[in-house]
Amino acid sequence: MEPLFDIRHISKYYSAKSGAFSLDKRVVKAVDDISFQIFRGETIGVVGESGCGKTTLGKLILHLFEPTSGEILFQEQDILKLKGKELRQFRKHAQIVYQDPYTSLNPRMRIGEIIGEPLKIQNLGSKEEIRKRVLEMLDVVGLVRDFYGKYPFECSGGQRQRVGIARALILKPELIVCDEAVSALDVSTQSQIINLLEDIQKEFGLTYLFISHGLSVVRHICSRVIVMYLGQVVEMADCEELYENPLHPYTQALFSAIPLPDPEQEKNRIMLAGDVPNPVNIPKGCAFHTRCRYATDRCKTERPKLNDVKNAHLVSCHLAENRVFPKEE
């Protein structure tokens, strides 16, 4: 099966300098040597603690950030080499829905202008054709046509996020990056937006990169899941396989925090020791070894590779490589 996007050894480092004349040569490895493929029609989730590099990865795939190294292939072309008109043409194929519906919309523009702006930038249609297309998008995302002339402040959070989805959808992209697209909404509105995303995926044949802290939401909507820690991928597998059989100690701890529907049901919560290390000074060897209850001397000196241990279940853990899978105690 031909991938829609092929991400190869992508990295993004930031200088840790505190000022223009600082001699500090340390770097923050926001994304560190990540490779995977995105297949047409799937929803691939990206999870992990705040600061692990999820959003940076999503924006690198859209070429909103310049990477430090690596390649991102779309239709056999490295999009990181695109400039000017060619890059603008690529924008038709990949769009983003931002986390905060309150700050992602220009408060001085009417809803119709916001949704139609991508068509205007791409010179796709006359003023009347753009208006017609915007009204169609309002229907698709479940907003009445009266919203065309409203301003963002006249809309609720859920309505604003529907506007953001309509804006991303109007160019008929193949990939949409959902960057915490439901985390700023209340629970009932979250379910409505998730159902909307699923409906338009089926209708338009979309592919999603779904970045989220909501592990229950990810299990509901995603077909594959990537788990990140300090800019690295520590585990990747089909969604149900990962949730039923997490192999990396970090993934096990992360999933143990998912709340149960029954408050009286006991759950074995795995409490990690210590805090997330300073990203400027990532530990040698396995980045997780300072918090891992299974860490060995090898973990402190040798960085594990992301290996396929069984049926496309990839894990970056020495214990998994040796088929000695850590289990909850």
C-alpha positions as CSV (number, residue, x, y, z in Angstrom):
1,M,0.0,0.0,0.0
2,E,1.5,3.3,-1.1
3,P,1.8,5.9,1.7
4,L,0.3,9.3,1.4
5,F,3.2,10.8,3.4
6,D,6.6,9.2,4.1
7,I,8.4,10.9,7.0
8,R,12.1,9.9,7.1
9,H,14.4,10.7,10.0
10,I,12.8,14.1,10.7
11,S,14.4,16.2,13.4
12,K,13.8,19.7,14.8
13,Y,16.4,21.3,17.2
14,Y,16.2,24.7,18.8
15,S,19.1,26.6,20.3
16,A,19.1,27.0,24.1
17,K,20.8,30.3,23.9
18,S,19.4,32.9,26.3
19,G,20.5,35.9,24.2
20,A,22.1,36.9,21.0
21,F,25.6,36.9,22.6
22,S,25.2,33.8,24.6
23,L,27.9,31.1,24.2
24,D,25.5,28.3,25.2
25,K,25.7,25.7,22.4
26,R,23.1,23.3,23.8
27,V,20.0,22.5,21.9
28,V,16.4,21.5,22.6
29,K,15.6,18.4,20.6
30,A,11.9,19.0,20.1
31,V,11.7,16.2,17.5
32,D,14.6,13.7,17.3
33,D,15.0,11.4,14.3
34,I,11.4,10.2,13.7
35,S,10.3,8.0,10.8
36,F,6.9,6.7,9.9
37,Q,4.3,6.6,7.1
38,I,0.8,8.0,6.9
39,F,-1.5,5.9,4.7
40,R,-4.5,7.3,2.8
41,G,-7.8,7.2,4.7
42,E,-6.4,6.4,8.1
43,T,-6.4,8.3,11.4
44,I,-3.1,8.2,13.1
45,G,-2.9,9.4,16.6
46,V,0.0,11.1,18.4
47,V,0.0,11.1,22.2
48,G,2.4,11.9,25.0
49,E,2.9,14.4,27.8
50,S,3.0,18.2,27.2
51,G,6.3,19.2,25.6
52,C,7.0,15.8,24.0
53,G,7.0,17.3,20.5
54,K,3.6,16.3,19.2
55,T,2.6,19.7,17.8
56,T,6.1,20.3,16.4
57,L,5.9,17.0,14.5
58,G,2.5,18.0,13.1
59,K,3.7,21.4,11.9
60,L,6.9,19.9,10.4
61,I,4.7,17.5,8.3
62,L,2.8,20.6,7.0
63,H,6.1,22.4,6.4
64,L,5.0,25.2,8.8
65,F,8.4,24.7,10.5
66,E,11.8,24.2,8.9
67,P,13.4,21.0,10.1
68,T,16.9,20.5,11.2
69,S,17.2,17.4,9.1
70,G,15.2,14.7,7.4
71,E,12.8,14.3,4.5
72,I,9.0,14.3,4.1
73,L,7.8,12.8,0.9
74,F,4.4,13.5,-0.6
75,Q,3.6,12.1,-4.1
76,E,7.3,11.1,-4.3
77,Q,8.4,14.7,-3.7
78,D,10.3,16.1,-0.7
79,I,8.0,18.9,0.5
80,L,10.7,20.4,2.6
81,K,12.4,21.6,-0.7
82,L,9.3,23.4,-1.9
83,K,9.4,27.2,-2.0
84,G,7.1,30.0,-3.2
85,K,4.4,28.9,-5.7
86,E,5.2,25.2,-5.3
87,L,4.8,25.4,-1.5
88,R,1.5,27.3,-2.0
89,Q,0.3,24.5,-4.3
90,F,1.1,21.9,-1.6
91,R,-1.1,23.8,0.9
92,K,-4.1,22.5,-1.1
93,H,-3.3,19.0,-0.1
94,A,-2.6,19.4,3.7
95,Q,-4.3,21.7,6.2
96,I,-4.6,22.1,10.0
97,V,-7.3,22.5,12.7
98,Y,-5.8,24.4,15.7
99,Q,-6.4,23.7,19.4
100,D,-7.9,27.0,20.5
101,P,-11.0,28.0,18.5
102,Y,-10.9,31.4,20.2
103,T,-7.4,32.5,19.0
104,S,-7.2,30.7,15.7
105,L,-9.9,32.9,14.0
106,N,-9.3,36.6,13.1
107,P,-11.8,38.6,15.2
108,R,-11.9,41.4,12.6
109,M,-13.1,39.1,9.8
110,R,-16.6,37.7,9.3
111,I,-17.1,33.9,9.2
112,G,-17.6,33.9,5.5
113,E,-14.3,35.7,4.9
114,I,-12.4,33.4,7.3
115,I,-13.7,30.2,5.6
116,G,-13.2,31.6,2.1
117,E,-9.8,33.0,2.7
118,P,-7.8,29.9,1.5
119,L,-9.7,30.0,-1.8
120,K,-8.9,33.7,-2.2
121,I,-5.2,33.1,-1.5
122,Q,-5.1,30.3,-4.0
123,N,-7.0,32.3,-6.6
124,L,-9.6,29.6,-6.9
125,G,-12.8,31.2,-8.1
126,S,-14.6,34.5,-8.4
127,K,-16.1,36.3,-5.5
128,E,-19.5,34.7,-6.1
129,E,-18.0,31.2,-6.6
130,I,-16.1,31.6,-3.3
131,R,-19.3,32.7,-1.5
132,K,-21.2,29.6,-2.9
133,R,-18.4,27.3,-1.8
134,V,-18.4,28.8,1.7
135,L,-22.1,28.3,2.1
136,E,-21.7,24.7,1.1
137,M,-19.0,24.3,3.7
138,L,-21.3,25.8,6.4
139,D,-23.8,23.1,5.5
140,V,-21.1,20.4,5.7
141,V,-20.0,21.4,9.2
142,G,-23.5,21.8,10.5
143,L,-23.8,25.6,10.7
144,V,-26.8,27.5,9.4
145,R,-26.0,29.9,6.5
146,D,-26.7,32.9,8.7
147,F,-23.2,32.4,10.2
148,Y,-21.8,33.7,6.9
149,G,-22.1,37.3,8.1
150,K,-21.3,36.8,11.8
151,Y,-18.1,37.6,13.6
152,P,-16.2,35.0,15.7
153,F,-17.2,36.6,19.0
154,E,-20.9,35.8,18.2
155,C,-20.1,32.1,18.1
156,S,-19.6,29.5,20.9
157,G,-16.5,27.5,21.2
158,G,-17.9,24.5,19.4
159,Q,-19.3,26.7,16.6
160,R,-15.9,28.4,16.2
161,Q,-14.2,25.0,15.9
162,R,-16.7,24.0,13.2
163,V,-15.6,27.2,11.4
164,G,-12.0,26.1,11.7
165,I,-12.8,22.7,10.3
166,A,-14.7,24.4,7.4
167,R,-11.7,26.6,6.7
168,A,-9.4,23.5,6.6
169,L,-11.8,21.5,4.4
170,I,-12.6,24.1,1.8
171,L,-9.5,23.4,-0.3
172,K,-10.4,19.7,-0.4
173,P,-7.2,18.5,1.2
174,E,-6.0,14.9,1.6
175,L,-4.5,15.3,5.0
176,I,-5.8,17.4,8.0
177,V,-3.6,17.7,11.1
178,C,-6.0,18.0,14.1
179,D,-3.8,19.7,16.8
180,E,-5.7,19.1,20.0
181,A,-8.8,20.0,18.0
182,V,-11.2,19.1,20.8
183,S,-9.2,19.6,24.0
184,A,-10.5,23.2,24.6
185,L,-14.2,22.2,24.3
186,D,-16.5,20.8,27.0
187,V,-17.3,17.1,26.9
188,S,-20.6,17.2,25.1
189,T,-19.2,19.5,22.4
190,Q,-16.2,17.3,22.1
191,S,-18.4,14.3,21.1
192,Q,-20.2,16.4,18.5
193,I,-16.9,17.6,16.9
194,I,-15.5,14.0,16.9
195,N,-18.6,12.7,15.2
196,L,-18.3,15.6,12.7
197,L,-14.7,14.7,12.0
198,E,-15.6,11.0,11.4
199,D,-18.5,11.9,9.1
200,I,-16.5,14.2,6.9
201,Q,-13.7,11.7,6.8
202,K,-16.0,9.2,5.3
203,E,-17.6,11.7,2.9
204,F,-14.4,13.3,1.6
205,G,-11.9,10.4,2.0
206,L,-9.7,12.4,4.4
207,T,-6.6,11.3,6.3
208,Y,-6.1,12.6,9.8
209,L,-3.0,13.1,12.0
210,F,-4.8,13.4,15.3
211,I,-2.7,15.0,18.1
212,S,-4.3,14.7,21.5
213,H,-4.0,14.3,25.3
214,G,-7.3,12.6,25.4
215,L,-6.4,9.0,25.4
216,S,-10.0,7.8,25.4
217,V,-10.8,10.0,22.4
218,V,-7.7,8.7,20.6
219,R,-8.9,5.1,21.1
220,H,-12.3,5.9,19.7
221,I,-11.2,7.7,16.5
222,C,-7.7,6.4,15.6
223,S,-6.6,3.4,13.6
224,R,-2.9,3.6,14.6
225,V,-1.2,5.4,17.5
226,I,2.3,6.9,18.0
227,V,3.5,7.5,21.6
228,M,6.1,10.2,22.0
229,Y,8.5,11.0,24.9
230,L,11.0,13.9,24.8
231,G,10.9,14.2,21.1
232,Q,11.3,10.5,20.4
233,V,8.8,7.8,19.3
234,V,8.8,5.1,22.1
235,E,6.0,3.0,20.7
236,M,3.8,2.6,17.6
237,A,1.1,0.1,16.8
238,D,-2.5,-0.4,15.7
239,C,-4.8,1.3,18.1
240,E,-6.5,-1.7,19.7
241,E,-3.2,-3.7,19.9
242,L,-1.5,-0.8,21.6
243,Y,-4.3,-0.2,24.2
244,E,-4.8,-3.9,24.9
245,N,-1.0,-4.7,25.1
246,P,1.2,-1.7,25.7
247,L,4.8,-2.8,25.9
248,H,6.9,0.3,26.7
249,P,6.9,1.2,30.4
250,Y,6.1,4.8,29.6
251,T,3.0,3.7,27.5
252,Q,1.9,1.4,30.3
253,A,2.1,4.3,32.8
254,L,0.4,6.7,30.4
255,F,-2.5,4.4,29.8
256,S,-2.9,3.5,33.5
257,A,-4.0,7.1,34.0
258,I,-7.1,6.7,31.7
259,P,-10.2,7.1,34.0
260,L,-12.6,4.2,34.2
261,P,-16.4,4.7,33.7
262,D,-17.1,3.0,37.0
263,P,-15.7,5.1,39.9
264,E,-15.9,2.1,42.2
265,Q,-13.8,-0.1,40.0
266,E,-10.2,-0.4,41.2
267,K,-7.4,0.4,38.8
268,N,-3.7,-0.3,39.2
269,R,-2.3,3.2,38.5
270,I,1.4,3.3,37.7
271,M,3.1,6.3,39.3
272,L,6.3,7.4,37.6
273,A,9.2,8.5,39.7
274,G,10.5,12.0,39.3
275,D,9.8,14.7,36.7
276,V,10.3,14.8,33.0
277,P,14.0,15.6,32.4
278,N,15.0,19.0,31.1
279,P,14.8,18.8,27.3
280,V,18.1,20.8,27.1
281,N,19.8,18.0,29.0
282,I,18.2,14.7,27.9
283,P,19.6,11.7,29.7
284,K,22.1,9.5,27.9
285,G,20.9,6.1,26.7
286,C,17.2,5.6,27.0
287,A,15.6,9.0,27.6
288,F,13.0,7.4,29.9
289,H,15.4,5.4,32.2
290,T,15.4,8.1,34.9
291,R,11.7,7.4,35.6
292,C,11.5,3.7,34.5
293,R,11.0,1.0,37.2
294,Y,12.6,-1.6,35.0
295,A,15.8,0.4,34.0
296,T,19.1,-1.5,33.8
297,D,22.7,-0.4,33.4
298,R,22.3,-0.9,29.6
299,C,19.3,1.5,29.6
300,K,21.6,4.2,31.1
301,T,24.2,4.0,28.4
302,E,22.7,2.7,25.2
303,R,19.7,4.3,23.3
304,P,17.3,1.6,22.2
305,K,16.2,1.4,18.6
306,L,12.6,1.4,17.5
307,N,12.1,-2.2,16.6
308,D,9.2,-4.2,15.3
309,V,8.7,-6.8,18.0
310,K,5.6,-8.4,16.6
311,N,3.1,-7.7,13.8
312,A,4.0,-4.0,13.1
313,H,4.1,-3.3,16.9
314,L,7.2,-1.0,17.2
315,V,8.8,-0.4,20.6
316,S,11.9,1.5,21.6
317,C,12.9,-0.6,24.7
318,H,15.7,-3.0,25.4
319,L,13.4,-5.2,27.4
320,A,11.1,-5.5,24.4
321,E,14.0,-6.3,22.1
322,N,14.8,-9.3,24.3
323,R,11.2,-10.4,24.4
324,V,11.1,-9.7,28.1
325,F,8.0,-7.4,28.2
326,P,7.4,-5.4,31.4
327,K,4.0,-6.0,33.0
328,E,2.1,-4.2,35.6
329,E,2.9,-5.4,39.1
